Amino acid sequence: MSGHSKWSTIKRKKGAEDAKRGKIFTRIARDITIAAREGGGDENANPKLKMAIMKARAANMPKDNVERAVLRGTGGLEGEEMLELTYEGYGPDGVAFIVDILTDNKNRALAEIKHAFNKAGGSLAASGSVTWQFERKGYITIDAEGNDFDEVFMVAADAGADDVVNDEDVIAVYTPREMFGAVEKALEEAGYEISEAELRWEATNETDLPIDKAMQNMRLLERLEELDDVQSVSSNLMITEDLAAAFETAS
């Protein structure tokens, strides 16, 4: 889990920069749409949606944007059909990538993803050529401040989590796919406010590359995540402390 942990930390540190680039509203809207699609448009009955809307309000996102994102997720916008798709590909030196998207325009999304791979010296791959190198896992985070790690660990472990780690400013909980919902529910019932909860792809074996070659794949990873339709990106690149530090410095 270490690679994902370091990449998640880098992304959080770059949050303010993302906002300056005008990406934050797009990302929050996407989170709202996904939450509404998964659990319905009533925020009082959908904790994930409520959390996403709270983030929108904290970022001063216009109310109309929030409402439109909810309607998009529930299918309430006439003529807008949201598609969930997964693309597979290879970055430089054969690093495997999985890209999950939520889009209302498949052709646009595919063109943008293909361009990102090509620009980095990688390529899209046939369905099934990459996913065998990954497992679907649950990922849940709780703010570290004000919460006791050992107590979170016990609640999560008892509910079926298979790993709980201190990730700087958050406590990250990893679960088997089939236990994701049970662990999330147990943490909520224990009174913890969940910051992030999603299913993601975890590499079964990571690829270790020299810093210069690994940096090319890190740039591809970031470029893909900046695309509006992209929900999540996973790779089997081994993200070491040295690589994380070099990428933060270069960014």
C-alpha positions in Angstrom: 0.0 0.0 0.0 3.0 2.3 0.4 3.0 3.6 -3.2 -0.6 4.7 -3.0 0.0 6.2 0.4 2.8 8.4 -0.8 0.9 9.5 -3.9 -2.1 10.4 -1.9 0.1 12.5 0.4 1.6 14.3 -2.6 -1.9 15.0 -4.0 -3.1 16.5 -0.8 -0.1 18.8 -0.6 -0.8 19.9 -4.1 -4.5 20.7 -3.3 -4.0 24.5 -3.1 -2.1 24.5 -6.4 -5.0 22.6 -8.0 -7.4 25.2 -6.8 -5.4 27.9 -8.4 -5.5 26.1 -11.7 -9.3 26.1 -11.5 -9.6 22.4 -11.1 -11.2 22.2 -7.6 -14.8 22.8 -8.7 -14.5 20.2 -11.4 -13.2 17.6 -9.0 -15.8 18.4 -6.3 -18.6 18.2 -8.9 -17.3 14.9 -10.0 -17.3 13.6 -6.4 -20.8 14.8 -6.0 -22.0 13.1 -9.2 -20.3 9.8 -8.3 -21.8 9.9 -4.8 -25.3 10.7 -6.1 -25.0 8.0 -8.7 -24.0 5.4 -6.1 -26.3 6.3 -3.2 -29.1 8.6 -4.5 -29.6 12.4 -4.4 -30.7 12.8 -0.8 -27.7 14.0 1.2 -29.4 13.1 4.5 -29.6 9.5 3.4 -26.3 9.4 1.6 -23.3 10.2 3.8 -20.9 10.2 0.9 -22.9 12.8 -0.9 -23.3 14.9 2.2 -19.5 14.9 2.7 -19.0 15.9 -1.0 -21.5 18.7 -0.7 -19.8 20.0 2.5 -16.5 20.2 0.6 -18.3 22.1 -2.1 -19.7 24.6 0.4 -16.3 25.0 2.0 -14.8 25.8 -1.4 -17.6 28.4 -2.1 -18.9 26.3 -5.0 -22.0 27.9 -6.5 -25.3 26.2 -5.4 -26.4 25.8 -9.1 -23.2 23.8 -9.7 -23.9 21.5 -6.8 -27.5 20.9 -7.8 -26.5 20.2 -11.4 -23.8 17.7 -10.2 -26.4 15.9 -8.1 -28.9 15.7 -11.0 -26.2 14.4 -13.3 -25.5 11.6 -10.9 -29.1 10.6 -10.4 -29.9 10.9 -14.2 -32.1 13.9 -13.7 -30.5 15.9 -16.5 -32.3 15.4 -19.8 -30.1 14.2 -22.5 -27.1 13.5 -20.2 -26.2 9.9 -19.8 -23.2 9.2 -17.5 -21.0 6.3 -18.4 -18.6 4.5 -16.1 -15.7 3.1 -18.1 -12.3 1.6 -17.4 -9.2 2.0 -19.7 -6.0 0.1 -19.4 -2.6 1.2 -20.6 1.2 1.2 -20.3 3.4 4.1 -19.4 7.2 4.3 -20.2 9.2 1.2 -19.4 6.0 -1.0 -19.2 4.5 0.5 -16.1 0.8 -0.7 -15.9 -2.0 1.9 -15.6 -5.8 1.5 -15.0 -7.9 4.6 -15.5 -11.5 4.7 -14.2 -13.7 7.4 -15.7 -17.2 8.8 -15.4 -18.2 10.7 -18.5 -21.1 12.0 -20.6 -18.9 11.8 -23.8 -17.1 8.6 -24.4 -15.3 9.8 -27.5 -13.9 12.9 -25.8 -12.7 11.0 -22.8 -11.0 8.3 -24.9 -9.3 11.0 -27.0 -8.0 12.8 -24.0 -6.7 9.7 -22.3 -5.1 8.4 -25.4 -3.4 11.8 -25.9 -2.0 11.7 -22.4 -0.5 8.2 -22.8 1.0 9.1 -26.2 2.5 12.3 -25.0 4.2 10.4 -22.2 5.6 7.7 -24.5 3.0 5.2 -23.4 0.0 3.6 -25.0 -3.5 2.3 -24.4 -3.9 -1.5 -24.1 -6.6 -4.0 -24.8 -9.1 -4.7 -22.1 -7.8 -7.4 -19.6 -4.2 -6.9 -20.5 -3.5 -4.9 -17.3 -6.2 -5.6 -14.7 -4.8 -9.1 -13.9 -1.9 -7.3 -12.2 -4.2 -5.6 -9.7 -6.8 -6.3 -7.0 -9.8 -4.2 -6.2 -9.5 -2.8 -2.7 -11.4 -0.4 -0.5 -9.7 2.9 0.6 -11.0 5.0 3.5 -9.4 8.0 5.2 -10.1 9.7 8.5 -8.4 12.9 9.7 -5.6 12.1 12.0 -6.1 15.2 14.1 -8.3 14.5 17.1 -8.6 10.8 16.4 -6.7 8.0 18.2 -4.9 5.7 15.7 -5.2 2.6 17.9 -8.9 3.0 18.4 -9.5 3.5 14.6 -7.3 0.4 14.0 -9.4 -1.7 16.3 -12.7 -0.6 14.9 -11.5 -1.1 11.3 -9.8 -4.4 11.9 -12.8 -5.9 13.8 -15.0 -4.9 10.8 -12.7 -6.7 8.3 -10.0 -4.2 7.2 -6.7 -5.7 6.2 -4.4 -2.7 6.8 -4.5 0.6 8.7 -1.7 3.1 8.4 -0.7 6.6 9.5 -0.4 8.7 6.4 0.8 12.0 7.8 -2.4 14.0 8.2 -4.9 11.2 7.8 -5.4 7.6 9.0 -5.8 5.4 5.9 -7.8 2.2 6.1 -7.5 -0.5 3.4 -10.1 -3.2 3.0 -10.8 -6.2 0.8 -13.4 -5.3 -1.9 -16.1 -7.4 -0.3 -15.6 -5.8 3.2 -15.5 -2.1 2.0 -19.1 -1.3 2.9 -19.0 -3.1 6.2 -15.8 -1.3 7.3 -17.1 2.1 6.2 -20.3 1.6 8.1 -18.5 0.4 11.2 -16.3 3.6 11.3 -19.3 5.8 10.7 -21.3 4.1 13.5 -18.3 4.5 15.8 -18.6 8.3 15.3 -15.7 8.9 12.9 -16.1 11.4 10.1 -14.8 9.9 6.9 -12.9 12.2 4.6 -12.6 9.9 1.6 -14.0 6.4 0.7 -13.6 4.6 -2.6 -12.8 1.4 -4.3 -9.5 1.5 -6.1 -7.1 -0.8 -7.9 -4.0 -2.0 -5.9 -1.1 -3.5 -7.7 -0.2 -7.1 -6.7 3.5 -6.4 -7.6 5.1 -3.0 -8.0 7.6 -1.9 -10.7 10.8 -0.3 -9.3 12.5 2.1 -11.8 15.4 4.6 -11.6 14.3 8.1 -10.6 14.4 9.6 -14.0 12.3 6.9 -15.6 9.9 6.8 -12.7 9.4 10.5 -12.9 8.0 10.1 -16.5 5.4 7.8 -15.1 4.6 10.1 -12.2 4.0 12.9 -14.7 1.7 10.6 -16.7 -0.2 9.7 -13.5 -0.7 13.4 -12.6 -1.7 14.3 -16.2 -4.3 11.6 -16.3 -5.8 12.6 -12.9 -6.1 16.2 -14.1 -8.5 15.2 -16.9 -12.1 16.2 -16.0 -13.6 12.8 -16.8 -11.1 10.7 -14.8 -12.4 9.3 -11.5 -9.2 7.5 -10.4 -5.9 6.4 -11.8 -3.9 3.4 -10.5 -0.5 2.1 -11.5 2.0 -0.5 -10.4 4.9 2.0 -10.2 6.8 1.7 -6.9 6.7 5.1 -5.3 9.7 5.3 -3.0 10.5 8.1 -0.5 13.2 9.4 -2.9 10.8 9.4 -5.9 8.1 11.2 -3.9 10.6 13.8 -2.7 11.9 14.3 -6.3 8.4 14.7 -7.7 7.4 17.2 -5.1 10.5 19.3 -5.7 10.0 19.1 -9.5 6.3 20.1 -9.1 
